C-alpha cells in the first residue's frame, strides 16, 4: 500500500507538502517540472544553465532561478558538481524537489547552499506553480492552490463495484466515470457525506448497504485545486440503483476493468485504497 501523503494547512490557508529536507535554506520561486529523470550531470550547459538532452521533456529549458521538480536523477548521467559550478556563474536553480536524490547531488546542493527536499509526491506539484521551498523546515508550500475535500463511496456487490457516468449538470469532470461522491460540507464529517451521497445519488436506503472500511486519503491535483478524496467501502447484497440528475449511466464492473474507463482523477487508486482480495 502506498504511503500516506503528509499535507498540512496553515491558518492563512497555505497548503504545505511535507518532505525531508536534505539541504537547508528557504526560497520562493516558480516550478520547472520534469516528469522524467532529470539529466543534471553532463547534459547541463554550464554557460547558459540549459538542459541539453533530446530525451528530456525539458530539453533546452534554462534551470537558472527555477525550482526544479523531478522524480530522480537520470542514471546515465555523470555528475560533475553541476550545482556548484552553476552557482559560481550565478546560473543555479533556486531549489530542488525530488522523490529521491543521490548522495553526490545532495552534497553538492549543500555546498552550493541550494535548498533541497526529497520524499515529496511530485504529482501534486505542477509546472509553473509559485511555491515556497523550505529545506530547513522540510516542506514545499503551494501558493494559489485550494484544497477541496470530497467523500467517495465505493459500493461493492457480488464482487463488482458500481461506477457512475457524470452528467453535464455537474460542475466538474462531465462525462467521466466515478464512484458515488460529493463535497464534504462545512460541519460535516467525510463518513457522513459518504452516507448522504449514497442515498442522494443512487437511491439506496440505509438498511440496503453496510459500511465495511475506510481507506487512506487520496490526493489529486487539477490546476488550482488539490482534491482530498476520502474513500469508504460499502457492501450491498441486492443493489437497486436509481440515478439522480448528476449521472446518466451506471455499470457494475470488476475492479481490474477500471483501466478501460475515462474516470475522474485517481479513481483506480481510490478503489485500491479500500478493496482487499477477500472482498472480491
Secondary structure by P-SEA (a helix, b strand, c coil): cccbbbbbbcccbbbbbbbbbcccccccccccccccccccccccccccccccccccccccccccccccccccccccccccaaaaaaaaacccccccccccccaaaaaaaaaabbbbbccccccccccccbbbbbccccccccccbbbbbbbbbbbbcccbbbbbbbcccccccccccccccccccccccaaaaaaaaaaaacccccccccccccccbbbbbcccbbbbbbbbbbbbccccccccccccbbbbbccccccccccccaaaaaaaaccccccc
